[in-house]
Amino acid sequence: MGLLQQQKFETCRDGGKKTHNKVGEHMSKKDEKLLTPSEICDRVGISKNTLLRWERDGKIPKAEKDWRGWRGYTDRQLKAILDHKEALKKKNQ
């Protein structure tokens, strides 16, 4: 078992702001729980490639990144992604 797995809590600092709480739990710099790309894709019903393409093309807000560089999305970003999907749906009707 690795050191990270043994620790119940791990605190890492990024400019004095906590960006990581429990091991495996992503937190934004404002202490909001971040959703992983997989969680976003499951909730929205899109593939990870689609999510990353929309982000790259500027159609949705860029993901937050934690101290490891892993992507995470706030509830606000989830709403923007859902809104974009709905707009595409209406456009194609």
ZABAFI-452364 format. One line per 2 residues: their letters; for each residue x, y, z of C-alpha. Coordinates in steps of 0.25 Angstrom, whole numbers, plus 5000, padded with zeros to 4 digits. Layout:
N
A = X,Y,Z | ...
//
This chain:
93
MG = 5000,5000,5000 | 5006,5013,4996
LL = 5008,5025,5005 | 4996,5033,4999
QQ = 4987,5021,5001 | 4991,5020,5016
QK = 4988,5034,5019 | 4973,5037,5021
FE = 4975,5052,5018 | 4986,5059,5010
TC = 4987,5073,5009 | 4994,5080,4998
RD = 4996,5094,4996 | 4996,5103,4983
GG = 4999,5117,4985 | 4993,5116,5000
KK = 4980,5110,4995 | 4976,5096,4998
TH = 4974,5088,4985 | 4973,5074,4990
NK = 4965,5069,5002 | 4963,5054,5004
VG = 4971,5045,4995 | 4964,5043,4982
EH = 4955,5055,4984 | 4957,5067,4975
MS = 4955,5081,4981 | 4956,5094,4974
KK = 4963,5106,4979 | 4950,5111,4985
DE = 4948,5097,4992 | 4937,5093,4983
KL = 4937,5078,4980 | 4941,5076,4966
LT = 4935,5065,4957 | 4944,5057,4948
PS = 4943,5056,4933 | 4937,5042,4935
EI = 4926,5047,4944 | 4923,5059,4935
CD = 4922,5049,4923 | 4913,5040,4930
RV = 4904,5051,4935 | 4903,5058,4921
GI = 4903,5045,4913 | 4915,5049,4904
SK = 4929,5042,4902 | 4942,5047,4908
NT = 4947,5051,4894 | 4934,5060,4891
LL = 4937,5066,4905 | 4951,5069,4902
RW = 4948,5074,4887 | 4937,5084,4893
ER = 4947,5089,4903 | 4958,5090,4892
DG = 4949,5097,4883 | 4945,5107,4893
KI = 4930,5103,4893 | 4930,5100,4908
PK = 4939,5106,4920 | 4952,5100,4922
AE = 4954,5090,4933 | 4960,5094,4946
KD = 4973,5086,4949 | 4978,5081,4962
WR = 4992,5081,4968 | 4994,5068,4959
GW = 4989,5075,4946 | 4977,5066,4946
RG = 4964,5072,4941 | 4952,5075,4949
YT = 4939,5082,4947 | 4931,5090,4956
DR = 4915,5090,4957 | 4915,5103,4949
QL = 4924,5097,4938 | 4914,5084,4938
KA = 4903,5094,4935 | 4910,5100,4924
IL = 4913,5087,4918 | 4898,5083,4919
DH = 4894,5096,4913 | 4903,5094,4901
KE = 4898,5080,4899 | 4884,5085,4899
AL = 4887,5096,4889 | 4893,5086,4880
KK = 4880,5077,4881 | 4871,5089,4878
KN = 4880,5093,4866 | 4879,5079,4860
Q = 4864,5078,4861
//
